[in-house]
Amino acid sequence: MADAAGGEVDEVEEVEDTGYKAPEKKSVDEMKNLDADDEALNRWKAQLLAGAEAGAGGPPVVVEKMTVVGADKGKLQGPKNVLSLDLTGDLEQFKDKSKAFTFKEGEDYRIQVDFKVNGEVVSGLKLVNKVKRKGVTVAKTSDMFGSYGPKAETQNAFGQVETVPKGMLARGHYNVTSKFIDDDKTVHLEWHWCFDIKKEW
């Protein structure tokens, strides 16, 4: 939630413009045969591709859940309404102001995303958030999660530690647009949610 200049340019382009060049896309079979004599690389590939067969079928990435957790990746200590969004159902409901999550000002937190990868390795997965207050963009963040191979089971990734702004001017209602994207700029899911910053939980 760091301060950022407001503006209506595309948040994906603005946040991710770091000079990073996405690697050339390769199939699971191509990756298995790449640099076969490199032991360290083979260990990494074995870990990345461990569930390639089991993870076949379905969309490339299925985003299942977003959860706000503490800085230590554990449950936040104070809130009664811990934010955990089931992203497999009706996404429109999370725009409802009555469903807003409460942040205590000054609190440290992370965002956790649970997802499944099917069929092929997906590189450069990241979560991009655009935060607005009263229609004005007040923050843009991007959490790079990296590359993930296909698996039958759910995988998860944690964003960087963020600190909720403090002070009377920071308190109020905010709306967030979140996108889960990859190096190819494929948006695997976009959803909208909201939160309130208050002095206490």
PyMOL commands that set and color helices and strands:
alter all, ss='L'
color gray80, all
select helices_A, chain A and resi 11-16+28-33+39-48+91-95+97-99
alter helices_A, ss='H'
color red, helices_A
select strands_A, chain A and resi 61-70+84-86+101-104+108-117+122-133+136-148+155-158+162-163+172-181+187-198
alter strands_A, ss='S'
color yellow, strands_A
deselect
rebuild
show_as cartoon
